[in-house]
Amino acid sequence: MTSGAGFTMAAIQAAPVLFDKTASTDKACDLIRQAGARGADIAVFGESWLPGYPFWVEGQITDLTWEASAAYLENAVDIPGPETAALADAAREADVDVVIGVAERDPFTEGTAYCTALSIGRGGEILGRHRKLKPTHAERIIWGDGDGAGLQVHARDYARISALNCWEHQMMLPGYALAAQGTQVHAALWPGWEKTPRAGEYCWARQHLLSRAFASQAAAYVVCAAGLRLAKDIPERWRPLGVWEHTGQSAIIDPRGEIVALADTDETILTAEGSLETVRAAKAACDIAGHYSRPDVFDFVVNRAPAPQRAGFSHGYDTWTDADAADHGGAAEEDESPGRTA
C-alpha cells in the first residue's frame, strides 16, 4: 500500500425488522451486498441493529415491557451462531469488512443480552466482538455490563479499524485504549438521532458531537452509523410501549473532526472516501498516545480478560479444573473444599 492509498467507508442507515432476527439478518446481508457493490471497504450498521434497539426501556414499565424483553432475548444472537454465519457469508461475497451492532445472548445463562459491536472480515472471519462496557441509563434494564476483551484494533489491508457503542464515546478511556493502538478508521455505533435538548435535560446520545470529538482526538476517520426506527417500523403489538423515533442522520467524519458526508432520515448507504495520507497528517499534528502523551505522568492499563462464567461447579468431590474452565470460557479458581458450588 502506498502512503496515499484510498479506501471507501459506508454507513448503512436502515431499519431492522424488530423482534425478528431471521428477517433482520436477511435484510442486513442484502445491505452488505449493496455496500460491496458500491466499492465499500468497510460497512457499518448502528447500535444493536440486529434485532433492533430496545426502545421500550425508556417508557413506563408494564407487563408488556417484560413481554417485549422476553421476545428480545429470544431474538438475541449467539456468537458464533447461524446469524453470524450468514453475515460472514455476505461479507465474503461482497468483499467488505462489516461492523454491526447486535444483541448478543449470554452463552451461560441465555438470560442476559449484551450490546455488542461485532466485526467481521471480508474473508468471512469474525475479527472480534466488543460488548458495551456500561449500558446507558434505562438500557440497564435489558443489557448487561460488557468487558474489556473487545477493546482491540484490527489491522486490515487498507487501515486499522476499531469500534465502540454509543456513549462509550462519552467515557473517554475506551477511546484512548483504541487510539493507543493506532486506530485509523473507527466505527461509532449509535441508536440514531440528533435532537435539540430541552432546558434542564442532561442525557441524550450526542452522536455527532462525540463522534467528531473522537475523530479529532484519535486523528482517525469515524463512520458514525445511526440506527433508523420510525413509528411505522414498530409492530402493532408493541406500539403501546412508545413510538418515539430514531431518525438516523448518520455521518462520516474525517480525522480533523469535520463531517464530510451526512445522511438525512431515509434508508440509505452513506459513503465517503478516505486515505491514510490524511490520517497520517492528522496524527503528525497530534498523536494523543504518541508524541502528545505523557507516560511519565499517566499510567493506563486495560484489563482485556473476558467476563468469566459467574459460577464454578465441581464434579462431586473433584475440584474445578483448568480444563473444565476452558470448556466454559472461564478460568479455574483454587479451592480445596470438597463439593464446592461457588
C-alpha positions, 0 to 999 in steps of 0.5 A, a space after each residue: 500500500 502506498 502512503 496515499 492509498 484510498 479506501 471507501 467507508 459506508 454507513 448503512 442507515 436502515 431499519 431492522 425488522 424488530 423482534 425478528 432476527 431471521 428477517 433482520 439478518 436477511 435484510 442486513 446481508 442484502 445491505 452488505 451486498 449493496 455496500 460491496 457493490 458500491 466499492 465499500 471497504 468497510 460497512 457499518 450498521 448502528 447500535 444493536 441493529 440486529 434485532 433492533 434497539 430496545 426502545 421500550 426501556 425508556 417508557 413506563 414499565 408494564 407487563 408488556 415491557 417484560 413481554 417485549 424483553 422476553 421476545 428480545 432475548 429470544 431474538 438475541 444472537 449467539 456468537 458464533 451462531 447461524 446469524 453470524 454465519 450468514 453475515 460472514 457469508 455476505 461479507 465474503 461475497 461482497 468483499 467488505 469488512 462489516 461492523 454491526 451492532 447486535 444483541 448478543 445472548 449470554 452463552 451461560 445463562 441465555 438470560 442476559 443480552 449484551 450490546 455488542 459491536 461485532 466485526 467481521 472480515 471480508 474473508 468471512 472471519 469474525 475479527 472480534 466482538 466488543 460488548 458495551 462496557 456500561 449500558 446507558 441509563 434505562 438500557 440497564 434494564 435489558 443489557 448487561 455490563 460488557 468487558 474489556 476483551 473487545 477493546 482491540 484494533 484490527 489491522 486490515 489491508 487498507 487501515 486499522 479499524 476499531 469500534 465502540 457503542 454509543 456513549 462509550 464515546 462519552 467515557 473517554 478511556 475506551 477511546 484512548 485504549 483504541 487510539 493507543 493502538 493506532 486506530 485509523 478508521 473507527 466505527 461509532 455505533 449509535 441508536 440514531 438521532 440528533 435532537 435539540 435538548 430541552 432546558 434542564 435535560 442532561 442525557 441524550 446520545 450526542 452522536 455527532 458531537 462525540 463522534 467528531 470529538 473522537 475523530 479529532 482526538 484519535 486523528 482517525 476517520 469515524 463512520 458514525 452509523 445511526 440506527 433508523 426506527 420510525 413509528 411505522 417500523 414498530 409492530 402493532 403489538 408493541 406500539 403501546 410501549 412508545 413510538 418515539 423515533 430514531 431518525 438516523 442522520 448518520 455521518 462520516 467524519 474525517 480525522 480533523 473532526 469535520 463531517 464530510 458526508 451526512 445522511 438525512 432520515 431515509 434508508 440509505 448507504 452513506 459513503 465517503 472516501 478516505 486515505 491514510 495520507 490524511 490520517 497520517 497528517 492528522 496524527 503528525 499534528 497530534 498523536 494523543 498516545 504518541 508524541 502528545 502523551 505523557 507516560 511519565 505522568 499517566 499510567 493506563 492499563 486495560 484489563 482485556 480478560 473476558 467476563 468469566 462464567 459467574 459460577 464454578 461447579 465441581 464434579 462431586 468431590 473433584 475440584 474445578 479444573 483448568 480444563 473444565 474452565 476452558 470448556 466454559 470460557 472461564 478460568 479455574 479458581 483454587 479451592 480445596 473444599 470438597 463439593 464446592 458450588 461457588 
